[in-house]
Amino acid sequence: ESEWSKISKLFNAGSKAVREIDSNILVALHFTNPEKIGNYENISYQLSENNVDYDVFASSYYPFWHGTLDNLTTQLKKIANNYGKKVMVAETSYVYTNEDGDGHGNTSPANGQTLDYPISVQGQATSVRNVFQAVANVGEAGLGVFYWEPAWLPVGTSDNLENNKVEILQCNKEISGCFQRAFKYLKAAEPIFYDIEV
């Protein structure tokens, strides 16, 4: 959908449902591409003009796609200051290896991507830490960061990946589907910790 009046109706329907369940729950709207000039300014303006009910403007931020951290902070600060919204990063990640672990091609590193950190455990840690700092630099309106997607780890790996790519990818899809079906029925009322040996 591209018409803001229709998009806003959908957002407000979701917000209304949340508010009816518990008015203390913060309603977040998640957007991407903070690097595109004017993108977040237009989105936040349209949300305001269309009276969309929400509390948190959430952004994706992947350092290899979404520009500089200074720009991210600037964009989030503008929204916080101009519209009185809380802000956060709802998705971020960084690679620690460029090895294919599951037979499904990596999205990063890829041709044309600029990587500002080394591909290593320390590079990943530094990248994530810097995203946390960029949100903290917004001030009190900066709520925090979610790492996406920590559960996306290959479960059916092989030392002979090149010769078994199709089989391993299928295995991962089957195992993932099994977990998705199981998680669907779990209640989130209490923390659940998993120690699954694969």
Backbone torsions as a table, in degrees:
resi	resn	phi	psi	omega
1	GLU	NA	140.9	-179.0
2	SER	-123.1	-8.8	179.4
3	GLU	-85.9	121.8	-175.5
4	TRP	-62.8	-31.3	178.6
5	SER	-63.2	-40.0	179.4
6	LYS	-74.6	-42.6	177.5
7	ILE	-58.2	-44.0	-177.6
8	SER	-64.2	-36.7	176.5
9	LYS	-61.3	-42.7	178.4
10	LEU	-64.2	-46.8	178.7
11	PHE	-58.7	-45.7	-178.0
12	ASN	-66.7	-32.2	175.7
13	ALA	-64.6	-42.6	176.9
14	GLY	-64.2	-43.7	179.2
15	SER	-61.7	-43.3	-179.9
16	LYS	-59.8	-43.0	179.9
17	ALA	-62.2	-42.9	179.2
18	VAL	-64.0	-47.1	-177.3
19	ARG	-62.4	-34.0	179.4
20	GLU	-68.6	-31.1	178.5
21	ILE	-76.3	-48.3	-178.8
22	ASP	-161.4	112.6	-176.3
23	SER	-69.5	-9.5	178.5
24	ASN	-86.5	-11.7	179.8
25	ILE	-73.7	130.6	176.2
26	LEU	-77.4	133.1	177.7
27	VAL	-94.2	122.4	179.7
28	ALA	-112.2	140.2	171.5
29	LEU	-114.7	133.0	-171.2
30	HIS	-112.6	126.9	-179.1
31	PHE	-130.0	171.6	-179.4
32	THR	-137.6	173.1	178.5
33	ASN	70.8	55.9	175.7
34	PRO	-66.5	-17.2	-177.7
35	GLU	-76.3	-18.7	-178.4
36	LYS	-77.5	122.3	-175.6
37	ILE	-57.3	125.8	176.3
38	GLY	81.1	-6.1	-175.5
39	ASN	-61.1	-55.0	-177.3
40	TYR	-70.5	-32.1	176.3
41	GLU	-62.7	-43.3	178.9
42	ASN	-66.1	-45.7	-179.0
43	ILE	-60.5	-50.1	-177.5
44	SER	-64.8	-35.8	176.4
45	TYR	-63.5	-47.0	-179.2
46	GLN	-63.3	-39.4	177.7
47	LEU	-61.2	-41.8	179.1
48	SER	-68.2	-47.5	-178.6
49	GLU	-62.2	-30.7	-178.9
50	ASN	-97.8	12.6	175.5
51	ASN	52.2	46.6	177.6
52	VAL	-77.1	130.4	-179.6
53	ASP	-87.4	109.0	176.3
54	TYR	-157.9	163.3	-177.4
55	ASP	-112.5	-34.2	-170.5
56	VAL	-126.2	126.5	172.2
57	PHE	-93.4	112.5	-176.7
58	ALA	-106.0	141.4	-178.2
59	SER	-123.6	146.8	163.3
60	SER	-80.4	150.0	171.3
61	TYR	-152.2	107.9	173.0
62	TYR	-114.7	120.8	-172.8
63	PRO	-59.9	-23.5	-179.3
64	PHE	-87.6	-3.2	178.8
65	TRP	-125.6	-31.9	-162.5
66	HIS	-109.9	29.2	172.6
67	GLY	78.5	-159.6	-173.1
68	THR	-86.3	157.6	175.6
69	LEU	-68.4	-34.1	176.7
70	ASP	-60.3	-41.9	178.0
71	ASN	-65.3	-41.1	177.9
72	LEU	-57.7	-49.2	179.2
73	THR	-58.9	-44.9	-179.8
74	THR	-59.7	-46.8	-178.7
75	GLN	-63.4	-44.5	-178.9
76	LEU	-68.0	-37.6	177.7
77	LYS	-62.8	-42.0	179.0
78	LYS	-59.5	-44.1	-179.5
79	ILE	-65.4	-45.0	179.1
80	ALA	-60.6	-45.7	-176.5
81	ASN	-74.8	-41.9	-175.1
82	ASN	-79.2	-28.8	-173.8
83	TYR	-122.9	0.4	177.7
84	GLY	66.4	30.8	-178.5
85	LYS	-101.3	151.8	168.2
86	LYS	-79.1	156.4	-177.6
87	VAL	-136.0	158.6	179.5
88	MET	-162.5	168.3	168.5
89	VAL	-105.0	118.2	-176.5
90	ALA	-92.4	-11.7	178.9
91	GLU	-150.0	126.7	167.7
92	THR	-154.6	158.2	172.9
93	SER	-167.9	170.0	175.0
94	TYR	-155.2	150.0	-176.4
95	VAL	-79.4	147.9	172.2
96	TYR	-113.3	-10.3	176.4
97	THR	-149.8	153.9	174.5
98	ASN	-104.8	9.6	178.2
99	GLU	-75.5	143.4	175.5
100	ASP	-81.4	115.7	-175.8
101	GLY	-100.6	-5.9	-173.5
102	ASP	-141.5	1.6	179.6
103	GLY	84.7	-1.4	177.5
104	HIS	-109.7	116.6	-171.1
105	GLY	-47.8	144.2	178.0
106	ASN	-73.1	145.4	175.1
107	THR	-87.2	-16.4	176.9
108	SER	-152.2	140.3	-0.8
109	PRO	-77.5	148.3	177.9
110	ALA	-135.5	164.8	179.4
111	ASN	-57.0	136.2	176.6
112	GLY	87.7	-8.5	178.6
113	GLN	-85.8	138.5	174.0
114	THR	-98.5	122.0	179.1
115	LEU	-103.9	117.2	-176.6
116	ASP	-85.3	-6.7	-177.8
117	TYR	-130.9	153.9	176.3
118	PRO	-66.0	152.3	175.7
119	ILE	-82.7	94.3	-176.8
120	SER	-165.3	169.2	176.4
121	VAL	-60.3	-42.6	179.3
122	GLN	-67.1	-38.3	177.2
123	GLY	-61.2	-42.2	177.4
124	GLN	-63.0	-46.0	-179.4
125	ALA	-62.5	-41.9	-179.9
126	THR	-66.4	-42.4	178.4
127	SER	-58.7	-50.6	-178.3
128	VAL	-63.7	-42.6	178.2
129	ARG	-58.8	-40.7	-179.1
130	ASN	-69.3	-32.1	174.7
131	VAL	-66.7	-42.6	175.4
132	PHE	-56.7	-43.6	-178.9
133	GLN	-66.0	-39.0	179.2
134	ALA	-60.6	-39.7	178.0
135	VAL	-72.3	-40.3	177.3
136	ALA	-60.5	-34.1	-179.4
137	ASN	-67.0	-13.8	175.5
138	VAL	-67.6	-32.1	-176.9
139	GLY	109.3	-155.8	-175.2
140	GLU	-60.3	-25.9	-179.7
141	ALA	-72.9	-17.6	-179.7
142	GLY	-78.7	110.9	-174.5
143	LEU	-83.1	-39.0	-176.8
144	GLY	153.3	-161.7	-170.4
145	VAL	-141.5	140.0	169.4
146	PHE	-108.6	134.1	174.3
147	TYR	-86.3	130.7	-176.5
148	TRP	-125.6	126.5	-1.0
149	GLU	-123.9	108.7	-172.5
150	PRO	-63.2	-20.4	-179.7
151	ALA	-85.9	-5.2	-179.9
152	TRP	-81.1	72.4	176.7
153	LEU	-118.0	139.4	179.3
154	PRO	-65.1	135.4	-179.6
155	VAL	-107.0	-18.2	179.6
156	GLY	-121.1	78.9	-176.5
157	THR	-99.8	170.0	-176.9
158	SER	-153.3	146.0	173.8
159	ASP	-69.9	-18.8	-177.0
160	ASN	-112.7	51.3	-172.7
161	LEU	-58.5	-43.7	-176.1
162	GLU	-56.9	-38.1	-178.1
163	ASN	-84.1	-12.8	-174.8
164	ASN	-125.8	20.6	-174.9
165	LYS	-53.3	-50.6	-175.3
166	VAL	-63.0	-45.5	-179.3
167	GLU	-63.5	-43.6	-178.6
168	ILE	-67.4	-43.0	178.5
169	LEU	-60.4	-44.3	178.8
170	GLN	-62.8	-42.0	178.4
171	CYS	-60.3	-45.9	179.8
172	ASN	-62.1	-40.7	179.2
173	LYS	-63.6	-42.5	-179.9
174	GLU	-65.3	-45.3	179.6
175	ILE	-64.6	-43.5	178.7
176	SER	-60.3	-44.8	178.8
177	GLY	-61.4	-38.6	178.5
178	CYS	-62.5	-46.3	179.2
179	PHE	-65.9	-39.4	179.6
180	GLN	-61.1	-42.7	179.2
181	ARG	-65.3	-39.2	-179.7
182	ALA	-67.8	-44.6	-177.9
183	PHE	-64.7	-28.9	-179.0
184	LYS	-57.5	-31.5	-175.4
185	TYR	-97.6	-4.2	179.5
186	LEU	-78.4	142.7	175.3
187	LYS	-90.5	139.7	-176.9
188	ALA	-93.4	16.3	-177.0
189	ALA	-68.4	-30.5	-179.5
190	GLU	-125.6	148.0	176.8
191	PRO	-62.2	140.3	179.0
192	ILE	-124.0	131.3	-179.5
193	PHE	-115.8	136.6	-176.8
194	TYR	-116.5	137.7	173.3
195	ASP	-129.7	85.4	-174.1
196	ILE	-103.4	121.9	176.3
197	GLU	-91.1	129.2	-178.9
198	VAL	-111.4	NA	NA
